[in-house]
Amino acid sequence: MPEQYLIVSNPPHGSIVLQPAADSLGLAVADFRMKTNFPAPEIWSAHSDLSSAQQQARTLLESGLRVALIPATVLGRVPPAHPAETVSFGEDGFSIVTSTGVIKVEKTERTVVIVCETMAPEGRVTQSKKSFLTDKVDKRGPLDSLGAFAGGVAGVAAYTAADKLDEIRDETKEDLRKQIGAIGETPPASLSLDIYSYSANGWQCARVSAQQTDFSGLGTLKQPTGRANIQSILESCRKDCDDACIDERLMKVSYRTTTLGGVALSKILGNVSQLLAVLPPMDLASRLAFMTSK
């Protein structure tokens, strides 16, 4: 299938020269100003031609915006967030049981925690300051292990899909059907953590929900409510994990489906991956946050 190169907003933005940036996206300045105020990563445009995507990214960067250029095929290979059934805590870190197996969150391994909570659009959010895509990616970073490689665009990395993406293969139709079914059955959580953990098997992700996950295995970390347990896990990650990123840009955010140039984003992504076409908005948001977290 043809590639789509996605221009992804990576807030927070700096001081912006609005007119050229708005013109590059075909928007009125007032509409574009509102767009830049959205605190979470979102897809602003899609290109079938890499050079045109690089040109637009350069214009946005030179206008003071933080953006990333991500191939849709790479986005499609971000591991899905499997709902956590139980979570327990031990000397080496967390052990999370999902319907597909056990995910280990080791204290010494790279970990990215996306904190998610939806609310009305006026909600505010704590921002991350750096990006895997705008900084040098070390050998254990998400995009490196997903098989992307850099092609500089005015200070930002432009990534294209590699032949091999960290041993993550294209799923068979049956596997794809199972993944889509699992996503559709996942109940919406008022507050959750998408915990992306790196190990010898590559990146894995578990969704720990304040309402759906059993926290009885947390031991001394266990708190009386689901929300308090989420906070307890976050504090432990901040304190004990050597290489952890806590990204709160999806806290208190109303994330919604969108259109690009009058075409539904789901249709554009569906031309690359059937799985991306059916991702719920917050699942897509989690993947974008993972790929642009510091």
C-alpha positions, -999 to 999 in steps of 0.1 A, spaced: 0 0 0 12 36 -6 29 54 23 14 84 39 37 109 56 20 126 85 27 160 99 20 157 136 17 186 160 40 182 190 29 207 216 38 229 235 47 253 207 69 283 211 64 318 197 47 314 163 47 334 131 11 326 122 6 337 86 31 315 68 22 285 90 -15 290 84 -10 294 47 10 262 45 -20 243 59 -46 262 40 -62 277 71 -73 312 81 -50 327 108 -78 328 134 -86 291 128 -50 281 129 -44 300 161 -71 279 178 -55 248 163 -21 255 179 -38 259 213 -48 222 214 -25 207 240 -22 171 227 -4 157 196 -26 155 166 -22 149 129 -23 181 109 -18 169 74 -9 138 53 12 135 22 18 108 -3 51 125 -14 79 127 12 95 159 -3 62 178 -1 58 166 36 94 178 43 87 212 27 56 217 48 74 205 80 102 230 73 78 259 69 60 250 102 93 246 120 106 279 107 74 295 119 81 285 155 60 253 157 70 220 171 60 192 146 71 157 137 70 139 104 59 103 109 52 77 82 18 61 88 33 26 85 55 33 115 25 46 134 7 14 126 35 -6 142 33 10 176 21 -18 199 -16 -18 209 -25 -10 245 -38 -43 259 -62 -38 288 -46 -47 321 -64 -73 342 -41 -71 372 -10 -52 382 15 -62 409 47 -46 422 80 -62 431 117 -54 436 124 -52 398 93 -32 388 57 -39 378 42 -70 364 10 -65 344 -13 -93 333 -33 -88 302 -55 -111 281 -25 -116 258 1 -124 285 23 -107 311 41 -74 304 71 -66 326 79 -30 334 115 -32 345 130 -4 366 161 -3 344 145 -4 310 130 24 289 94 32 299 70 57 285 38 63 305 9 82 287 -16 95 312 -51 97 297 -83 113 309 -109 128 287 -130 159 295 -145 191 279 -122 209 253 -114 237 277 -95 213 300 -58 221 307 -29 198 307 7 194 319 31 196 290 61 175 280 92 195 271 111 174 246 105 149 219 119 116 207 116 131 172 133 164 178 160 151 200 187 125 193 171 91 197 192 66 217 193 30 208 165 21 231 141 49 220 107 41 205 113 51 169 148 34 168 134 1 178 104 5 155 128 6 126 125 43 116 156 62 105 163 99 105 163 122 74 168 157 88 142 184 81 154 218 94 162 204 129 135 178 131 138 141 122 118 130 92 112 93 95 106 68 68 96 31 72 124 6 72 122 -29 58 122 -44 92 105 -28 122 120 -43 154 108 -78 147 71 -65 145 57 -81 114 25 -74 94 -3 -93 111 -22 -119 92 -59 -111 85 -69 -133 114 -46 -116 138 -58 -82 126 -94 -92 131 -86 -103 167 -68 -70 174 -97 -49 161 -121 -70 181 -101 -65 213 -100 -27 207 -137 -26 202 -143 -45 235 -121 -23 256 -143 -2 279 -136 35 280 -118 45 312 -122 79 329 -85 77 339 -59 53 326 -22 48 320 -9 35 287 25 20 299 49 14 270 78 -8 282 109 -18 263 124 -53 267 143 -79 248 110 -86 229 107 -50 218 81 -25 229 49 -36 246 20 -17 260 -6 -22 287 -35 0 296 -39 3 334 -74 16 342 -86 32 374 -120 15 369 -111 -18 353 -77 -30 367 -72 -51 398 -46 -34 420 -46 -59 449 -10 -70 439 5 -36 445 14 -45 481 27 -14 501 18 8 471 -19 -1 472 -43 27 478 -81 27 487 -93 40 453 -85 33 416 -75 69 410 -52 69 440 -36 36 427 -30 52 394 -12 81 412 8 56 433 20 38 401 30 72 385 49 83 416 68 49 417 77 53 380 90 88 386 110 78 416 122 43 408 124 39 370 158 49 357 147 58 322 110 67 324 90 94 306 57 105 321 37 123 294 5 140 307 -5 158 275 -37 136 272 -48 146 307 -82 163 307 -83 165 269 -113 160 246 -98 141 217 -119 137 186 -119 124 151 -110 149 123 -108 155 86 -78 165 65 -86 185 33 -123 174 36 -113 137 38 -119 117 70 -86 109 87 -98 73 92 -101 69 54 -66 83 49 -51 60 75 -72 31 62 -54 33 29 -22 23 48 -36 1 76 -70 -14 83 -61 -13 120 -53 24 120 -87 31 103 -107 17 132 -86 30 161 -107 50 186 -95 86 189 -78 82 223 -59 51 211 -46 71 182 -38 99 205 -18 76 228 3 63 199 10 99 187 20 109 223 43 78 226 60 87 194 65 124 203 73 120 240 106 132 253 
